[in-house]
């Protein structure tokens, strides 16, 4: 499988990097189930919604792999982020083990760090303080689980170049 994913707190450039890489690498993009949830339901999720959102993200990634077996798949973000947000917002770590197991199936994980300016996005973002809290949780999960990640910093263009460079010798599109 050639599947890569992004993790990172809100407003760290995940979607911008994914969109640019999809064009640059002729890849398939698996968009964020959380964003779709908020748009279709007109509200932010509650704790009881988290397992379904994570399941939807996983199912979308699987369908992309099945529909495009020879393509590079970019998952934005990994289902792991739903588990991390469950901890941050609902003090619920029940999804974490499954999310880490899922993350281990990816060929590469890019971690977008919070060094971009924070920009509001309606009900999708809660602010720099929450972004920092989530980034700290990501760091803890990555360290405790031993997940291998490539950290992306700087402008979206810099992040995109670092992501492409990290693919060399690991995962390459045909």
C-alpha positions as CSV (number, residue, x, y, z in Angstrom):
1,X,0.0,0.0,0.0
2,X,1.1,3.5,-0.6
3,X,-0.7,5.5,2.0
4,X,0.4,8.6,3.9
5,X,-1.5,10.6,6.4
6,X,-1.4,13.9,8.2
7,X,-1.7,14.7,11.8
8,X,-1.7,18.1,13.5
9,X,-3.8,20.4,15.6
10,X,-6.3,22.8,14.1
11,X,-4.9,25.4,11.7
12,X,-1.5,23.8,11.1
13,X,-1.7,23.5,7.3
14,X,-2.9,19.9,7.0
15,X,-5.5,20.5,4.4
16,X,-3.5,23.0,2.5
17,X,-0.5,20.7,2.4
18,X,-2.7,17.8,1.4
19,X,-4.4,19.8,-1.4
20,X,-1.0,20.9,-2.8
21,X,0.5,17.4,-2.6
22,X,-2.5,15.9,-4.4
23,X,-1.9,18.2,-7.3
24,X,1.9,17.9,-7.3
25,X,2.0,14.1,-6.9
26,X,-1.2,13.2,-8.7
27,X,-2.4,11.6,-5.5
28,X,-5.9,10.7,-4.1
29,X,-7.1,12.9,-1.3
30,X,-9.2,11.5,1.6
31,X,-10.7,14.6,3.2
32,X,-11.6,15.2,6.8
33,X,-14.7,13.4,8.1
34,X,-15.0,15.9,10.9
35,X,-15.4,18.8,8.5
36,X,-18.1,16.9,6.7
37,X,-19.8,16.1,10.0
38,X,-19.9,19.8,11.0
39,X,-21.1,20.9,7.5
40,X,-23.9,18.3,7.2
41,X,-25.2,18.5,10.8
42,X,-24.6,22.2,11.4
43,X,-22.9,21.6,14.8
44,X,-19.7,20.4,16.3
45,X,-19.6,16.8,17.4
46,X,-20.4,15.6,20.9
47,X,-18.5,12.8,22.7
48,X,-20.9,10.2,21.4
49,X,-20.2,11.2,17.8
50,X,-16.4,10.6,18.0
51,X,-16.4,6.9,17.3
52,X,-18.6,7.4,14.2
53,X,-16.4,10.2,12.9
54,X,-13.3,8.0,13.3
55,X,-15.0,5.1,11.7
56,X,-16.0,7.3,8.7
57,X,-12.4,8.5,8.3
58,X,-11.1,5.0,8.3
59,X,-13.8,3.8,5.9
60,X,-13.0,6.6,3.5
61,X,-9.3,5.8,3.5
62,X,-10.1,2.1,2.9
63,X,-12.4,2.9,0.0
64,X,-9.8,5.1,-1.5
65,X,-7.2,2.3,-1.4
66,X,-9.7,-0.2,-2.9
67,X,-10.8,2.2,-5.6
68,X,-7.3,3.4,-6.5
69,X,-4.9,0.5,-5.6
70,X,-2.0,1.9,-7.6
71,X,-2.3,5.5,-6.4
72,X,-0.7,7.4,-3.6
73,X,-3.4,8.0,-1.0
74,X,-3.2,11.1,1.2
75,X,-5.4,10.9,4.3
76,X,-6.2,14.3,5.8
77,X,-6.1,13.7,8.8
78,X,-5.4,10.3,10.1
79,X,-8.2,8.8,12.2
80,X,-5.8,9.2,15.1
81,X,-6.7,12.8,15.2
82,X,-10.3,12.0,16.2
83,X,-9.0,9.9,19.1
84,X,-6.7,12.8,20.2
85,X,-9.6,15.3,19.9
86,X,-11.7,12.9,22.0
87,X,-9.1,13.1,24.7
88,X,-8.7,16.9,24.4
89,X,-12.4,17.7,24.3
90,X,-14.1,14.9,26.2
91,X,-11.4,13.4,28.4
92,X,-12.1,10.1,26.5
93,X,-9.2,7.9,25.5
94,X,-11.3,4.9,24.5
95,X,-10.5,5.3,20.7
96,X,-6.8,5.7,21.1
97,X,-5.6,2.1,20.9
98,X,-7.5,1.4,17.7
99,X,-6.4,4.7,16.3
100,X,-2.7,4.0,17.0
101,X,-3.1,0.5,15.5
102,X,-4.6,2.1,12.4
103,X,-1.8,4.7,12.2
104,X,0.7,1.9,12.1
105,X,-0.7,0.7,8.8
106,X,0.4,3.9,7.1
107,X,3.6,4.1,5.1
108,X,4.4,7.6,6.3
109,X,2.9,10.1,8.8
110,X,3.4,13.8,8.4
111,X,2.9,15.9,11.6
112,X,2.1,19.5,10.8
113,X,3.4,21.6,13.7
114,X,1.7,24.8,14.9
115,X,4.1,27.4,13.7
116,X,1.6,28.9,11.1
117,X,-0.6,31.8,12.1
118,X,-3.9,30.8,13.6
119,X,-6.9,31.7,11.5
120,X,-10.5,31.4,12.6
121,X,-12.7,29.0,10.5
122,X,-16.3,29.3,11.9
123,X,-17.2,26.4,14.2
124,X,-14.2,24.4,13.0
125,X,-11.5,26.1,15.2
126,X,-11.3,27.0,18.8
127,X,-8.2,29.1,19.1
128,X,-4.4,29.1,19.6
129,X,-4.7,27.8,23.2
130,X,-6.6,24.7,22.1
131,X,-4.3,24.2,19.2
132,X,-1.3,24.2,21.6
133,X,-3.1,21.8,23.9
134,X,-3.8,19.4,21.1
135,X,-0.2,19.6,19.8
136,X,1.1,18.7,23.2
137,X,-1.3,15.7,23.2
138,X,-0.1,14.6,19.8
139,X,3.5,14.8,21.1
140,X,2.6,12.6,24.0
141,X,0.8,10.1,21.8
142,X,3.6,9.9,19.3
143,X,6.2,9.5,22.0
144,X,4.2,6.9,24.1
145,X,3.2,4.9,21.0
146,X,6.5,5.0,19.2
147,X,4.9,6.1,16.0
148,X,7.4,7.3,13.4
149,X,6.5,10.7,12.1
150,X,8.0,13.4,9.9
151,X,7.5,16.9,11.4
152,X,6.6,19.6,8.9
153,X,7.2,23.2,9.8
154,X,7.3,26.6,8.0
155,X,5.1,27.9,5.2
156,X,2.8,25.6,3.4
157,X,5.3,25.6,0.5
158,X,8.1,24.6,2.8
159,X,5.9,21.9,4.3
160,X,5.0,20.6,0.9
161,X,8.7,20.4,-0.2
162,X,9.6,18.6,3.1
163,X,6.8,16.2,2.6
164,X,7.9,15.4,-1.0
165,X,11.5,15.1,0.1
166,X,10.4,12.6,2.8
167,X,8.8,10.4,0.2
168,X,12.1,9.7,-1.5
169,X,13.0,6.1,-1.1
170,X,9.9,5.3,1.0
171,X,6.7,5.8,-0.8
172,X,6.6,7.0,-4.4
173,X,3.7,7.5,-6.8
174,X,3.9,5.6,-10.1
